[in-house]
């Protein structure tokens, strides 16, 4: 029994000596590697953000564009068109209806304006151009004539370069300023440089000559002209003299009835083609309504 006790004491002394040697080992000494792998806890995985919903993406994109508005050099995202070729969406069908009404009028120049700001005139002008560009045997030239706040180029990711203002100032030819787009039969004439003489430029004989030359060189084309709001500037009134037809965009539930009536009276009956009702809620089949005719509206299209 004593032999067993002595053996245990000897083993304990040897274990204590090995432990003391480990504690007094010089700094930087290699650590013996265990022949068996030591399990370690996995590294914590950072939480992933759930994918954003479509509604949140649209809200975030709109907020970003609003924050970037007016910031020099800021790059805005390209707006998403409502009309898409080959897709039968409800809104796209309304643009097809609008296209069919325009086709009955025939080729020519069409100015798209609104009574006030933020009514969706550029949205309607651009998507109408998309729809018309899918017509067989037809082409479209989209002109950004809103020289004060040009925005058509953002639909195509186009920034800078010569455009309409440069042509009217005599520094460029319109044929040199046309930009091709991803739509095969749609070309863009951007606004070009900023100018404080927008009214004078649009009222000039050069503007009339430019549109006449575009029509002569492109006989089977629809020329869609995006103009500033009618009640905020004189630009659309002087521009209306040079076009064949005028479309007025009205935002449902937003545009006052008096503003619509005043805009129609200012345009007159000679070139006024009709009203595009934008933003109708509820029945999507009425999202974009079009009232066709030559003035003579007893009731404006804007809802009460």
PAFI-27023 format. One record per residue: chain; x, y, z of N, C-alpha, C in turn. Coordinates in pm, whole numbers. Last residue first. Layout:
(rec 'A', (X, Y, Z), (X, Y, Z), (X, Y, Z))
...
This chain:
(rec 'A', (-6373, 6699, -5942), (-6415, 6802, -5846), (-6335, 6790, -5716))
(rec 'A', (-6102, 6629, -6175), (-6216, 6593, -6090), (-6251, 6705, -5994))
(rec 'A', (-6030, 6769, -6492), (-5990, 6752, -6354), (-6112, 6722, -6268))
(rec 'A', (-6139, 6833, -6737), (-6124, 6692, -6706), (-6087, 6670, -6559))
(rec 'A', (-6395, 7089, -6733), (-6257, 7044, -6742), (-6247, 6900, -6695))
(rec 'A', (-6685, 7118, -6929), (-6632, 7083, -6798), (-6488, 7040, -6815))
(rec 'A', (-6705, 7201, -7185), (-6796, 7261, -7088), (-6746, 7236, -6946))
(rec 'A', (-6468, 7265, -7419), (-6493, 7185, -7301), (-6587, 7259, -7208))
(rec 'A', (-6379, 7370, -7669), (-6521, 7348, -7646), (-6551, 7261, -7527))
(rec 'A', (-6096, 7205, -7820), (-6148, 7302, -7723), (-6294, 7269, -7692))
(rec 'A', (-6140, 6947, -8003), (-6088, 7081, -8027), (-6157, 7180, -7934))
(rec 'A', (-6047, 6625, -7869), (-6135, 6723, -7930), (-6066, 6855, -7946))
(rec 'A', (-6044, 6376, -7620), (-6001, 6417, -7752), (-6097, 6519, -7809))
(rec 'A', (-5911, 6297, -7323), (-6030, 6357, -7383), (-5987, 6424, -7512))
(rec 'A', (-5793, 6021, -7163), (-5763, 6118, -7267), (-5893, 6168, -7326))
(rec 'A', (-5656, 5897, -6860), (-5769, 5922, -6947), (-5731, 6030, -7048))
(rec 'A', (-5486, 5681, -6693), (-5454, 5785, -6789), (-5572, 5799, -6884))
(rec 'A', (-5650, 5532, -6525), (-5528, 5595, -6473), (-5482, 5707, -6565))
(rec 'A', (-5873, 5388, -6568), (-5887, 5532, -6585), (-5761, 5606, -6541))
(rec 'A', (-5802, 5137, -6504), (-5836, 5160, -6644), (-5855, 5307, -6673))
(rec 'A', (-5773, 5139, -6234), (-5654, 5162, -6313), (-5686, 5182, -6460))
(rec 'A', (-5977, 5287, -6011), (-5983, 5205, -6130), (-5863, 5236, -6219))
(rec 'A', (-5789, 5438, -5784), (-5905, 5348, -5789), (-5897, 5259, -5910))
(rec 'A', (-5680, 5759, -5907), (-5673, 5644, -5818), (-5799, 5560, -5830))
(rec 'A', (-5508, 5926, -6157), (-5640, 5883, -6111), (-5626, 5758, -6027))
(rec 'A', (-5274, 6039, -6264), (-5283, 6012, -6121), (-5420, 5975, -6071))
(rec 'A', (-5379, 6259, -6523), (-5272, 6182, -6461), (-5302, 6160, -6313))
(rec 'A', (-5531, 6302, -6819), (-5559, 6303, -6674), (-5463, 6206, -6607))
(rec 'A', (-5468, 6505, -7081), (-5426, 6377, -7025), (-5444, 6386, -6874))
(rec 'A', (-5673, 6671, -7315), (-5620, 6666, -7179), (-5582, 6522, -7144))
(rec 'A', (-5619, 6814, -7648), (-5691, 6744, -7544), (-5617, 6744, -7412))
(rec 'A', (-5533, 7009, -7837), (-5578, 6876, -7880), (-5658, 6804, -7773))
(rec 'A', (-5505, 7332, -7950), (-5533, 7250, -7831), (-5598, 7118, -7872))
(rec 'A', (-5477, 7502, -8160), (-5384, 7389, -8153), (-5413, 7295, -8036))
(rec 'A', (-5704, 7675, -8141), (-5642, 7644, -8269), (-5558, 7518, -8264))
(rec 'A', (-5815, 7757, -7902), (-5871, 7637, -7966), (-5796, 7592, -8089))
(rec 'A', (-5604, 7850, -7620), (-5692, 7875, -7733), (-5730, 7745, -7802))
(rec 'A', (-5438, 7869, -7397), (-5392, 7795, -7515), (-5476, 7827, -7638))
(rec 'A', (-5593, 8013, -7217), (-5468, 8071, -7265), (-5418, 8001, -7390))
(rec 'A', (-5802, 7834, -7167), (-5831, 7964, -7228), (-5705, 8026, -7286))
(rec 'A', (-5661, 7628, -7042), (-5730, 7603, -7168), (-5759, 7733, -7241))
(rec 'A', (-5574, 7762, -6809), (-5476, 7707, -6903), (-5539, 7683, -7040))
(rec 'A', (-5818, 7819, -6684), (-5733, 7929, -6729), (-5632, 7881, -6832))
(rec 'A', (-5908, 7559, -6626), (-5986, 7646, -6714), (-5901, 7761, -6769))
(rec 'A', (-5705, 7475, -6450), (-5729, 7404, -6576), (-5804, 7492, -6674))
(rec 'A', (-5739, 7656, -6240), (-5611, 7654, -6312), (-5626, 7584, -6447))
(rec 'A', (-5995, 7593, -6150), (-5971, 7725, -6207), (-5841, 7728, -6287))
(rec 'A', (-5952, 7337, -6042), (-6037, 7353, -6160), (-6010, 7488, -6229))
(rec 'A', (-5615, 7259, -5943), (-5744, 7327, -5921), (-5821, 7344, -6053))
(rec 'A', (-5467, 6944, -5931), (-5477, 7066, -6008), (-5612, 7134, -5984))
(rec 'A', (-5539, 6721, -5768), (-5435, 6816, -5728), (-5452, 6949, -5800))
(rec 'A', (-5718, 6540, -5870), (-5728, 6572, -5729), (-5627, 6673, -5680))
(rec 'A', (-5499, 6451, -6130), (-5629, 6431, -6067), (-5622, 6462, -5917))
(rec 'A', (-5323, 6677, -6316), (-5309, 6577, -6209), (-5439, 6570, -6130))
(rec 'A', (-5307, 6709, -6661), (-5375, 6753, -6540), (-5364, 6642, -6436))
(rec 'A', (-5149, 6822, -6949), (-5148, 6720, -6844), (-5209, 6779, -6718))
(rec 'A', (-5245, 6892, -7272), (-5238, 6948, -7138), (-5249, 6835, -7036))
(rec 'A', (-5099, 6915, -7590), (-5162, 6828, -7491), (-5140, 6889, -7353))
(rec 'A', (-5125, 7064, -7905), (-5087, 7082, -7764), (-5168, 6986, -7679))
(rec 'A', (-4989, 7065, -8240), (-5090, 7027, -8142), (-5034, 7045, -8001))
(rec 'A', (-4782, 7183, -8392), (-4911, 7152, -8455), (-5022, 7129, -8353))
(rec 'A', (-4583, 7469, -8291), (-4616, 7327, -8295), (-4753, 7308, -8359))
(rec 'A', (-4531, 7738, -8257), (-4448, 7667, -8353), (-4485, 7519, -8368))
(rec 'A', (-4685, 7844, -8058), (-4702, 7900, -8192), (-4632, 7816, -8299))
(rec 'A', (-4600, 7731, -7824), (-4720, 7675, -7886), (-4742, 7728, -8027))
(rec 'A', (-4395, 7893, -7736), (-4360, 7769, -7803), (-4479, 7710, -7877))
(rec 'A', (-4530, 8093, -7606), (-4456, 8128, -7728), (-4418, 8004, -7806))
(rec 'A', (-4641, 7934, -7400), (-4727, 8015, -7486), (-4657, 8053, -7616))
(rec 'A', (-4424, 7818, -7263), (-4513, 7733, -7344), (-4604, 7812, -7436))
(rec 'A', (-4296, 8061, -7147), (-4230, 7975, -7246), (-4328, 7889, -7327))
(rec 'A', (-4392, 8212, -6942), (-4445, 8242, -7076), (-4390, 8148, -7182))
(rec 'A', (-4478, 8028, -6645), (-4382, 8094, -6733), (-4447, 8118, -6868))
(rec 'A', (-4684, 7917, -6506), (-4567, 7960, -6429), (-4467, 8037, -6513))
(rec 'A', (-4884, 7807, -6652), (-4919, 7920, -6568), (-4801, 7976, -6489))
(rec 'A', (-4760, 7590, -6789), (-4820, 7701, -6863), (-4843, 7825, -6777))
(rec 'A', (-4441, 7438, -6736), (-4581, 7461, -6696), (-4635, 7592, -6753))
(rec 'A', (-4237, 7376, -7036), (-4258, 7411, -6895), (-4407, 7427, -6864))
(rec 'A', (-4261, 7085, -7259), (-4255, 7229, -7233), (-4275, 7258, -7085))
(rec 'A', (-4147, 6850, -7478), (-4177, 6868, -7335), (-4154, 7014, -7299))
(rec 'A', (-4264, 6744, -7776), (-4191, 6855, -7715), (-4237, 6871, -7571))
(rec 'A', (-4228, 6499, -8014), (-4289, 6527, -7884), (-4203, 6632, -7813))
(rec 'A', (-4292, 6426, -8330), (-4201, 6511, -8255), (-4272, 6553, -8127))
(rec 'A', (-4306, 6135, -8512), (-4379, 6217, -8415), (-4274, 6296, -8336))
(rec 'A', (-4228, 6083, -8855), (-4189, 6092, -8715), (-4291, 6175, -8636))
(rec 'A', (-4190, 6076, -9134), (-4272, 5975, -9065), (-4232, 5967, -8917))
(rec 'A', (-4006, 6279, -9208), (-4149, 6292, -9238), (-4239, 6194, -9165))
(rec 'A', (-3757, 6431, -9124), (-3810, 6307, -9064), (-3961, 6305, -9085))
(rec 'A', (-3702, 6666, -9247), (-3600, 6562, -9255), (-3649, 6428, -9202))
(rec 'A', (-3931, 6814, -9183), (-3898, 6788, -9323), (-3798, 6675, -9337))
(rec 'A', (-3916, 6822, -8901), (-4031, 6760, -8967), (-3998, 6725, -9112))
(rec 'A', (-3678, 6969, -8871), (-3689, 6833, -8814), (-3803, 6758, -8882))
(rec 'A', (-3745, 7210, -8993), (-3641, 7126, -9051), (-3648, 6983, -8998))
(rec 'A', (-3941, 7303, -8816), (-3975, 7280, -8956), (-3873, 7189, -9023))
(rec 'A', (-3794, 7330, -8582), (-3902, 7231, -8587), (-3943, 7202, -8732))
(rec 'A', (-3616, 7537, -8668), (-3566, 7408, -8620), (-3674, 7300, -8630))
(rec 'A', (-3785, 7750, -8729), (-3707, 7688, -8836), (-3658, 7549, -8796))
(rec 'A', (-3879, 7811, -8472), (-3974, 7770, -8577), (-3901, 7699, -8690))
(rec 'A', (-3636, 7882, -8356), (-3713, 7769, -8302), (-3812, 7719, -8405))
(rec 'A', (-3562, 8102, -8506), (-3478, 7983, -8511), (-3551, 7861, -8456))
(rec 'A', (-3738, 8297, -8437), (-3757, 8233, -8567), (-3672, 8107, -8579))
(rec 'A', (-3818, 8262, -8083), (-3742, 8310, -8198), (-3777, 8236, -8326))
(rec 'A', (-3926, 8169, -7853), (-4012, 8252, -7936), (-3945, 8292, -8067))
(rec 'A', (-3719, 8039, -7729), (-3830, 7958, -7778), (-3924, 8037, -7868))
(rec 'A', (-3556, 8261, -7664), (-3507, 8156, -7754), (-3623, 8075, -7813))
(rec 'A', (-3715, 8407, -7487), (-3672, 8468, -7613), (-3624, 8363, -7713))
(rec 'A', (-3739, 8220, -7279), (-3857, 8269, -7349), (-3820, 8327, -7484))
(rec 'A', (-3468, 8184, -7198), (-3547, 8072, -7250), (-3668, 8120, -7329))
(rec 'A', (-3241, 8320, -7112), (-3322, 8377, -7220), (-3412, 8270, -7280))
(rec 'A', (-3069, 8205, -6943), (-3169, 8293, -6883), (-3260, 8356, -6985))
(rec 'A', (-2982, 7865, -6990), (-2987, 8000, -7042), (-3097, 8079, -6972))
(rec 'A', (-2775, 7577, -6993), (-2873, 7662, -6925), (-2866, 7804, -6979))
(rec 'A', (-2734, 7366, -7285), (-2685, 7456, -7181), (-2800, 7534, -7115))
(rec 'A', (-2971, 7101, -7348), (-2843, 7169, -7368), (-2809, 7262, -7254))
(rec 'A', (-3198, 6944, -7366), (-3214, 7089, -7352), (-3084, 7164, -7378))
(rec 'A', (-3175, 6687, -7628), (-3177, 6739, -7490), (-3183, 6891, -7487))
(rec 'A', (-3350, 6504, -7831), (-3281, 6633, -7843), (-3284, 6697, -7705))
(rec 'A', (-3343, 6157, -7890), (-3364, 6266, -7795), (-3285, 6388, -7836))
(rec 'A', (-3527, 5901, -8062), (-3408, 5982, -8041), (-3444, 6103, -7956))
(rec 'A', (-3647, 5582, -8125), (-3665, 5701, -8042), (-3531, 5771, -8023))
(rec 'A', (-3634, 5329, -8229), (-3695, 5433, -8311), (-3721, 5562, -8233))
(rec 'A', (-3510, 5172, -8028), (-3455, 5178, -8163), (-3507, 5296, -8243))
(rec 'A', (-3416, 5271, -7715), (-3532, 5241, -7799), (-3494, 5269, -7944))
(rec 'A', (-3193, 5368, -7603), (-3204, 5223, -7609), (-3326, 5178, -7688))
(rec 'A', (-3116, 5648, -7823), (-3157, 5588, -7696), (-3163, 5437, -7712))
(rec 'A', (-2908, 5906, -7962), (-2975, 5777, -7973), (-3010, 5726, -7833))
(rec 'A', (-2955, 6251, -7979), (-2894, 6139, -7907), (-2977, 6013, -7931))
(rec 'A', (-2881, 6535, -8174), (-2972, 6423, -8148), (-2897, 6308, -8082))
(rec 'A', (-2699, 6725, -8249), (-2730, 6715, -8106), (-2825, 6599, -8074))
(rec 'A', (-2678, 6739, -8518), (-2558, 6697, -8445), (-2587, 6672, -8298))
(rec 'A', (-2921, 6842, -8592), (-2888, 6706, -8635), (-2766, 6651, -8564))
(rec 'A', (-2906, 7103, -8498), (-2992, 7009, -8428), (-2959, 6865, -8466))
(rec 'A', (-2582, 7245, -8460), (-2690, 7204, -8548), (-2774, 7098, -8478))
(rec 'A', (-2466, 7520, -8253), (-2470, 7379, -8292), (-2586, 7357, -8387))
(rec 'A', (-2486, 7786, -8192), (-2358, 7721, -8165), (-2355, 7574, -8207))
(rec 'A', (-2719, 7933, -8200), (-2636, 7928, -8320), (-2503, 7860, -8302))
(rec 'A', (-2900, 7922, -8002), (-2797, 8026, -7989), (-2702, 8027, -8108))
(rec 'A', (-3041, 7698, -8070), (-3108, 7827, -8082), (-3012, 7944, -8068))
(rec 'A', (-2850, 7502, -8010), (-2897, 7518, -8148), (-2960, 7655, -8167))
(rec 'A', (-2830, 7531, -7736), (-2711, 7557, -7818), (-2749, 7578, -7964))
(rec 'A', (-3088, 7452, -7659), (-3044, 7589, -7634), (-2923, 7624, -7719))
(rec 'A', (-3085, 7175, -7736), (-3175, 7272, -7798), (-3126, 7415, -7780))
(rec 'A', (-2739, 7086, -7696), (-2880, 7053, -7708), (-2957, 7167, -7771))
(rec 'A', (-2426, 6933, -7599), (-2508, 7034, -7668), (-2651, 6987, -7680))
(rec 'A', (-2355, 6802, -7266), (-2353, 6804, -7411), (-2442, 6911, -7469))
(rec 'A', (-2532, 6655, -6980), (-2433, 6737, -7048), (-2444, 6729, -7200))
(rec 'A', (-2652, 6325, -6954), (-2618, 6449, -6887), (-2516, 6524, -6973))
(rec 'A', (-2879, 6064, -6961), (-2799, 6155, -7044), (-2778, 6285, -6967))
(rec 'A', (-3052, 5864, -6877), (-2918, 5871, -6818), (-2825, 5963, -6895))
(rec 'A', (-3303, 5884, -6965), (-3212, 5806, -7049), (-3070, 5806, -6994))
(rec 'A', (-3432, 6043, -6790), (-3499, 5917, -6827), (-3408, 5827, -6908))
(rec 'A', (-3278, 6271, -6783), (-3264, 6177, -6672), (-3331, 6044, -6702))
(rec 'A', (-3361, 6426, -7001), (-3239, 6347, -7013), (-3221, 6244, -6903))
(rec 'A', (-3579, 6569, -6905), (-3602, 6455, -6993), (-3479, 6365, -7001))
(rec 'A', (-3536, 6796, -6762), (-3541, 6672, -6687), (-3556, 6549, -6776))
(rec 'A', (-3462, 7142, -6715), (-3462, 7024, -6802), (-3455, 6895, -6722))
(rec 'A', (-3582, 7407, -6632), (-3561, 7289, -6547), (-3565, 7163, -6633))
(rec 'A', (-3561, 7585, -6849), (-3540, 7633, -6711), (-3510, 7516, -6616))
(rec 'A', (-3624, 7461, -7081), (-3487, 7510, -7066), (-3458, 7561, -6926))
(rec 'A', (-3794, 7237, -7192), (-3802, 7299, -7060), (-3662, 7347, -7025))
(rec 'A', (-3776, 7092, -7420), (-3785, 7237, -7435), (-3807, 7307, -7303))
(rec 'A', (-3653, 6819, -7539), (-3663, 6878, -7405), (-3658, 7029, -7421))
(rec 'A', (-3809, 6616, -7770), (-3737, 6741, -7752), (-3761, 6793, -7611))
(rec 'A', (-3791, 6316, -7933), (-3835, 6377, -7809), (-3748, 6498, -7781))
(rec 'A', (-3901, 6171, -8215), (-3796, 6261, -8167), (-3852, 6335, -8047))
(rec 'A', (-3979, 5856, -8348), (-4012, 5961, -8252), (-3885, 6041, -8221))
(rec 'A', (-4123, 5680, -8631), (-4016, 5715, -8540), (-4058, 5830, -8451))
(rec 'A', (-4287, 5401, -8788), (-4285, 5537, -8733), (-4164, 5556, -8643))
(rec 'A', (-4337, 5138, -8861), (-4310, 5236, -8964), (-4307, 5380, -8916))
(rec 'A', (-4541, 5065, -8587), (-4475, 5014, -8706), (-4458, 5126, -8808))
(rec 'A', (-4469, 5198, -8266), (-4557, 5193, -8382), (-4479, 5147, -8504))
(rec 'A', (-4295, 5239, -8064), (-4323, 5099, -8097), (-4419, 5086, -8215))
(rec 'A', (-4291, 5508, -8021), (-4174, 5451, -8087), (-4192, 5304, -8122))
(rec 'A', (-4519, 5558, -7874), (-4521, 5589, -8016), (-4404, 5526, -8090))
(rec 'A', (-4425, 5482, -7617), (-4535, 5410, -7681), (-4537, 5434, -7831))
(rec 'A', (-4222, 5670, -7566), (-4193, 5527, -7565), (-4299, 5451, -7643))
(rec 'A', (-4377, 5904, -7576), (-4272, 5884, -7676), (-4232, 5737, -7683))
(rec 'A', (-4529, 5859, -7348), (-4597, 5867, -7477), (-4496, 5846, -7590))
(rec 'A', (-4325, 5876, -7162), (-4389, 5748, -7183), (-4472, 5746, -7310))
(rec 'A', (-4261, 6152, -7189), (-4160, 6048, -7212), (-4225, 5913, -7239))
(rec 'A', (-4500, 6284, -7128), (-4434, 6307, -7256), (-4337, 6195, -7288))
(rec 'A', (-4549, 6192, -6865), (-4643, 6160, -6974), (-4578, 6177, -7110))
(rec 'A', (-4324, 6294, -6730), (-4355, 6151, -6725), (-4446, 6113, -6840))
(rec 'A', (-4360, 6566, -6779), (-4243, 6498, -6836), (-4263, 6348, -6835))
(rec 'A', (-4601, 6611, -6635), (-4595, 6635, -6780), (-4476, 6563, -6843))
(rec 'A', (-4672, 6588, -6366), (-4634, 6469, -6440), (-4625, 6489, -6590))
(rec 'A', (-4709, 6802, -6204), (-4830, 6735, -6252), (-4799, 6612, -6337))
(rec 'A', (-4522, 6989, -6105), (-4541, 6860, -6039), (-4671, 6791, -6079))
(rec 'A', (-4678, 7313, -6174), (-4563, 7224, -6158), (-4605, 7093, -6090))
(rec 'A', (-4967, 7367, -6388), (-4879, 7396, -6277), (-4764, 7297, -6274))
(rec 'A', (-5064, 7284, -6640), (-5100, 7415, -6587), (-5000, 7458, -6480))
(rec 'A', (-4834, 7146, -6882), (-4927, 7135, -6769), (-4960, 7274, -6721))
(rec 'A', (-4758, 6999, -7204), (-4738, 7095, -7096), (-4838, 7067, -6985))
(rec 'A', (-4629, 6898, -7502), (-4689, 6847, -7379), (-4655, 6945, -7267))
(rec 'A', (-4677, 6941, -7846), (-4623, 6998, -7723), (-4700, 6944, -7604))
(rec 'A', (-4602, 6777, -8131), (-4696, 6775, -8020), (-4628, 6832, -7896))
(rec 'A', (-4587, 6774, -8481), (-4524, 6818, -8357), (-4630, 6833, -8249))
(rec 'A', (-4652, 6478, -8680), (-4645, 6621, -8658), (-4573, 6652, -8528))
(rec 'A', (-4872, 6227, -8816), (-4739, 6277, -8778), (-4741, 6428, -8765))
(rec 'A', (-5210, 6189, -8685), (-5104, 6181, -8783), (-4973, 6238, -8733))
(rec 'A', (-5443, 6145, -8546), (-5411, 6282, -8587), (-5305, 6282, -8695))
(rec 'A', (-5432, 5879, -8488), (-5541, 5925, -8574), (-5519, 6068, -8622))
(rec 'A', (-5219, 5870, -8311), (-5200, 5817, -8446), (-5311, 5859, -8541))
(rec 'A', (-5336, 5961, -8078), (-5238, 6047, -8145), (-5218, 6000, -8289))
(rec 'A', (-5491, 5738, -8016), (-5556, 5866, -8043), (-5462, 5962, -8117))
(rec 'A', (-5292, 5547, -7973), (-5386, 5528, -8084), (-5460, 5657, -8118))
(rec 'A', (-5169, 5654, -7742), (-5095, 5644, -7869), (-5190, 5631, -7987))
(rec 'A', (-5373, 5618, -7556), (-5332, 5753, -7590), (-5255, 5754, -7722))
(rec 'A', (-5366, 5338, -7553), (-5487, 5408, -7595), (-5454, 5551, -7637))
(rec 'A', (-5111, 5303, -7454), (-5141, 5251, -7587), (-5269, 5317, -7642))
(rec 'A', (-5145, 5410, -7204), (-5056, 5480, -7296), (-5076, 5429, -7439))
(rec 'A', (-5310, 5214, -7101), (-5363, 5350, -7116), (-5275, 5433, -7209))
(rec 'A', (-5136, 4998, -7095), (-5249, 4995, -7188), (-5309, 5133, -7207))
(rec 'A', (-4967, 5074, -6887), (-4915, 5067, -7023), (-5025, 5064, -7127))
(rec 'A', (-5138, 5041, -6673), (-5095, 5176, -6708), (-5041, 5178, -6850))
(rec 'A', (-5167, 4760, -6680), (-5284, 4847, -6691), (-5245, 4988, -6734))
(rec 'A', (-4934, 4583, -6894), (-4975, 4640, -6766), (-5094, 4733, -6788))
(rec 'A', (-4820, 4383, -7085), (-4958, 4430, -7081), (-5000, 4479, -6945))
(rec 'A', (-4528, 4428, -7263), (-4586, 4399, -7132), (-4724, 4462, -7122))
(rec 'A', (-4423, 4511, -7502), (-4441, 4368, -7482), (-4500, 4331, -7349))
(rec 'A', (-4262, 4795, -7373), (-4304, 4721, -7491), (-4314, 4572, -7458))
(rec 'A', (-4388, 4976, -7110), (-4284, 4883, -7150), (-4337, 4797, -7264))
(rec 'A', (-4451, 5269, -6939), (-4483, 5192, -7059), (-4363, 5106, -7093))
(rec 'A', (-4321, 5382, -6726), (-4447, 5312, -6698), (-4487, 5225, -6817))
(rec 'A', (-3967, 5373, -6662), (-4082, 5403, -6749), (-4204, 5322, -6710))
(rec 'A', (-3798, 5496, -6385), (-3851, 5375, -6445), (-3970, 5409, -6533))
(rec 'A', (-3519, 5726, -6399), (-3658, 5691, -6369), (-3702, 5565, -6442))
(rec 'A', (-3195, 5672, -6285), (-3277, 5681, -6405), (-3420, 5642, -6369))
(rec 'A', (-3075, 5872, -6014), (-3108, 5744, -6073), (-3200, 5765, -6192))
(rec 'A', (-2836, 6137, -6041), (-2967, 6087, -6006), (-2990, 5952, -6074))
(rec 'A', (-2546, 6249, -5912), (-2598, 6161, -6014), (-2731, 6103, -5969))
(rec 'A', (-2423, 6579, -5867), (-2492, 6462, -5811), (-2554, 6382, -5923))
(rec 'A', (-2315, 6810, -5968), (-2242, 6686, -5989), (-2311, 6564, -5934))
(rec 'A', (-2469, 7012, -5724), (-2386, 7006, -5844), (-2311, 6874, -5852))
(rec 'A', (-2793, 6954, -5620), (-2654, 6934, -5578), (-2567, 6922, -5702))
(rec 'A', (-3055, 6967, -5708), (-2983, 7093, -5693), (-2841, 7078, -5646))
(rec 'A', (-3143, 6676, -5549), (-3188, 6783, -5639), (-3113, 6913, -5608))
(rec 'A', (-3082, 6486, -5366), (-2977, 6521, -5461), (-3016, 6636, -5552))
(rec 'A', (-3319, 6455, -5228), (-3204, 6507, -5155), (-3095, 6555, -5251))
(rec 'A', (-3478, 6345, -5429), (-3516, 6473, -5371), (-3398, 6536, -5298))
(rec 'A', (-3347, 6105, -5475), (-3351, 6204, -5582), (-3387, 6341, -5528))
(rec 'A', (-3397, 5983, -5225), (-3259, 6011, -5267), (-3257, 6116, -5377))
(rec 'A', (-3672, 5956, -5228), (-3610, 6041, -5126), (-3468, 6079, -5167))
(rec 'A', (-3704, 5775, -5440), (-3760, 5908, -5451), (-3699, 6004, -5351))
(rec 'A', (-3572, 5552, -5330), (-3521, 5613, -5453), (-3573, 5756, -5469))
(rec 'A', (-3736, 5500, -5110), (-3596, 5533, -5087), (-3535, 5601, -5209))
(rec 'A', (-3977, 5437, -5241), (-3971, 5550, -5148), (-3829, 5595, -5126))
(rec 'A', (-3900, 5212, -5386), (-3947, 5331, -5457), (-3940, 5455, -5368))
(rec 'A', (-3833, 5042, -5174), (-3732, 5078, -5272), (-3772, 5204, -5347))
(rec 'A', (-4079, 5013, -5047), (-3972, 5081, -4975), (-3862, 5124, -5071))
(rec 'A', (-4217, 4868, -5243), (-4266, 5001, -5203), (-4157, 5079, -5133))
(rec 'A', (-4071, 4630, -5257), (-4077, 4719, -5372), (-4121, 4858, -5336))
(rec 'A', (-3870, 4583, -4955), (-3988, 4562, -5038), (-3987, 4660, -5154))
(rec 'A', (-3538, 4470, -4906), (-3637, 4577, -4904), (-3753, 4544, -4996))
(rec 'A', (-3435, 4180, -4725), (-3452, 4251, -4852), (-3564, 4353, -4846))
(rec 'A', (-3288, 4235, -4399), (-3388, 4172, -4485), (-3406, 4251, -4614))
(rec 'A', (-2945, 4225, -4337), (-3063, 4312, -4351), (-3165, 4245, -4441))
(rec 'A', (-2795, 3990, -4115), (-2820, 4039, -4251), (-2948, 4120, -4254))
(rec 'A', (-2567, 4010, -3843), (-2705, 3997, -3891), (-2721, 4057, -4030))
(rec 'A', (-2252, 3842, -3864), (-2329, 3968, -3851), (-2469, 3951, -3906))
(rec 'A', (-2174, 3562, -3678), (-2214, 3607, -3811), (-2296, 3734, -3795))
(rec 'A', (-1890, 3491, -3474), (-2028, 3542, -3484), (-2057, 3596, -3624))
(rec 'A', (-1708, 3194, -3539), (-1711, 3340, -3533), (-1855, 3390, -3548))
(rec 'A', (-1765, 2900, -3334), (-1762, 2971, -3463), (-1770, 3121, -3444))
(rec 'A', (-1540, 2785, -3084), (-1674, 2837, -3116), (-1667, 2915, -3247))
(rec 'A', (-1339, 2496, -3141), (-1353, 2638, -3111), (-1492, 2683, -3151))
(rec 'A', (-1184, 2197, -3034), (-1302, 2264, -3090), (-1308, 2409, -3046))
(rec 'A', (-869, 2104, -3126), (-944, 2162, -3015), (-1065, 2234, -3073))
(rec 'A', (-749, 1798, -3256), (-803, 1933, -3279), (-886, 1978, -3161))
(rec 'A', (-464, 1640, -3117), (-608, 1635, -3138), (-661, 1776, -3160))
(rec 'A', (-205, 1690, -3060), (-232, 1597, -3171), (-380, 1588, -3204))
(rec 'A', (-126, 2029, -3001), (-195, 1909, -2955), (-220, 1817, -3073))
(rec 'A', (186, 2179, -3009), (61, 2156, -3081), (1, 2025, -3035))
(rec 'A', (343, 2399, -2779), (328, 2264, -2835), (189, 2246, -2895))
(rec 'A', (447, 2716, -2874), (347, 2643, -2799), (330, 2506, -2861))
(rec 'A', (772, 2853, -2856), (664, 2791, -2932), (571, 2711, -2844))
(rec 'A', (832, 3151, -2670), (860, 3010, -2693), (743, 2947, -2765))
(rec 'A', (774, 3407, -2600), (794, 3380, -2741), (825, 3236, -2771))
(rec 'A', (944, 3409, -2297), (839, 3468, -2380), (871, 3445, -2527))
(rec 'A', (1042, 3092, -2144), (1073, 3225, -2198), (963, 3272, -2292))
(rec 'A', (848, 2941, -1880), (907, 2932, -2015), (932, 3071, -2068))
(rec 'A', (726, 2923, -1637), (853, 2995, -1641), (918, 2988, -1777))
(rec 'A', (502, 2765, -1681), (482, 2903, -1638), (608, 2985, -1650))
(rec 'A', (615, 2519, -1749), (536, 2592, -1848), (521, 2738, -1811))
(rec 'A', (735, 2447, -1507), (819, 2475, -1624), (743, 2549, -1731))
(rec 'A', (512, 2400, -1348), (597, 2512, -1314), (687, 2548, -1430))
(rec 'A', (419, 2168, -1477), (336, 2288, -1476), (418, 2412, -1446))
(rec 'A', (628, 1989, -1424), (597, 2024, -1563), (515, 2152, -1571))
(rec 'A', (609, 1980, -1145), (731, 2031, -1206), (705, 2071, -1352))
(rec 'A', (360, 1861, -1105), (382, 1998, -1059), (505, 2058, -1123))
(rec 'A', (413, 1608, -1217), (313, 1694, -1282), (329, 1839, -1240))
(rec 'A', (603, 1517, -1033), (641, 1534, -1174), (541, 1624, -1249))
(rec 'A', (446, 1505, -802), (561, 1595, -807), (604, 1621, -951))
(rec 'A', (262, 1307, -879), (212, 1442, -852), (325, 1542, -859))
(rec 'A', (427, 1083, -899), (358, 1132, -1020), (307, 1273, -1001))
(rec 'A', (500, 1061, -631), (602, 1088, -732), (538, 1143, -861))
(rec 'A', (255, 1001, -513), (323, 1125, -476), (428, 1163, -579))
(rec 'A', (208, 749, -634), (117, 860, -659), (181, 994, -625))
(rec 'A', (418, 602, -525), (409, 621, -672), (317, 738, -706))
(rec 'A', (356, 606, -254), (477, 673, -299), (474, 698, -449))
(rec 'A', (119, 452, -263), (112, 590, -216), (232, 670, -263))
(rec 'A', (223, 206, -342), (126, 274, -428), (119, 422, -391))
(rec 'A', (380, 147, -123), (442, 163, -255), (349, 237, -349))
(rec 'A', (197, 120, 77), (288, 234, 84), (356, 257, -50))
(rec 'A', (83, -120, 0), (0, 0, 0), (86, 125, 0))
